[in-house]
Amino acid sequence: MILYQQRTLVPAADVGVPGLLPRPLRGLSDASLADLPAALNAEAITELGLENTGYLPVDVPDPLVFAPLSRTQFVMGLKSVNRLAAMRTAANALPADDEVQIYFKEGHRFTRADPRLETLRVAAATVTDNHLDNAFVAGALVLP
């Protein structure tokens, strides 16, 4: 995915974080975007508030997308990254009727983006985002 980093030209410095181009600049070439005062007329630059400004393309990797896992795949994935015990302990520490505990103990389909899973991960304390990502990768290799 291509995003654009706004930069001041003199002194050269990034402004904010990469993002989408402002609408009036969409369709301009990367060469024009790199030095807007040289590419656009002074009136347009002033009107848009882009004096001393350029935009550089930044290639940002697309976010990872994980396939949903069956219960067996999820448990085996957690086991493969040595975090099954931590997640079970965190789930058991929740009230018995807590939605997160019910999801973890009785769920049949687990998705990486489910906020209940993130709640449990945080409660487990020793389980990182990378652990869960790797658990989903490993779990996908297990037959459902």
N, C-alpha and C positions, 0 to 999 in steps of 0.2 A: 504494500500500500504506500503510495506516495503522499507525503504531507509536505508542508512548506514551513521553513524556519524564517521568521522575520528577523532582519539584521539591520543595525545602523551601519552606514557605510564608513563614516569617519567619526570617532574611531570605530573600527570593525568590531561589533559585539552582537551576540544573540540577544533577542528581545523575547522573553516568555518561552514557551515550549512550542514545538512543531504542531501545526494544525492545518485546517483547510484554508485555502486562499479566500480573502474577502471577495465577494461577488464581482465588484467592478474589475478585478484583476484576472478573473478566470478567462482562459483563452489566450492569454499572452504567452509568448515563448519563454523558456527558462532563461535565455539570454536577456530578454527584456526585463524579466522579473528580478534578475540579479542586480540591476542598476536602474531603478524606476525613474529617477530624475533625468537620466540620459535617454530613456525610451519614451517618456510621455511629456506632453507640453507642461510648462510651468503652472498654468492655470489649473490643469487637472490634478497635478501633484499637490498644489495648495488646497484645492477643494477636498481632496481625499485625505489630507493631513499626512502625506507620505514623503515629506522632505527628508533627505538623507536616509532613505530606506530602500532596502532590497529584500527579496525573498529567494531562498535557496531550497531546491528540492531535497527532501530527506526520505530515504527508503526505510520504512518502518515495517518490520515483519508482521504479517497477519497474526492475529491472536490464535492460539491453539484451540482447536475444536476437538473435543473428546466424544467418542461414541458412548451412549448410555450403557451401563453395565448391569447385568443380572446380579442378584444377591451373591451367588457363588463367585462370580468374577470380581465383584467389589471386595469381598472378604479375602480372596486369594491375592488380589492386588495389594491390599493393605499388609497382608502377611509378607509379601515379597519385599516390601520396603521397611519391614520390621516396625510397623506402626499399628498393627491390629490391637495389641494389648492396650496401647495408649488410648485409642479411640473407644475401646470397650470400657475402660476405666472411666473415661470422661462421660460416656453415655450412662453408665451406672450411677454416676454422681448426680445426675439430673433427677427431678421428681418423676415417679413412675408414669404419670399421665402427661408428661411433657411431650410436645409434638416432635421435638428433635430426637428424644430417646425412642419414641415409637417408630419414627422413620428409620433410625439406625438399626433397631432390633428386629423390626418386622417388615421393613420395606422390601420390595421385590425388584425395583428398578431405580438405579442411582445415576444421577447426572452430575457432572462436575460443577455446573453453574448453580446447583440448588443451594439457596441461602441456608437451609437447615444443615447442610454438610459443612458450610463455612462456619456456622455457629459451633458445631461440634469440634471442628478443627481448632478453633481458637480456644475452646474449653480444654482441649487436650494439651495445650501449651507446647508440647514437644513435636507437634506435627506441623510442618511448614507447607506452604503452597507447593513447593517442589515435591515434597513427599506425596501429596495428593495427586499431582500431575503424573508422577512416576507410577503411582498405584493404578491410575486409570490406564496408562500405557500397558503396564504388566497385566492388568486384569483383562484387557481386550484380547490378550493372547490365550486366555483360558477359554475353553469351550463352555458355553452357557449351561 
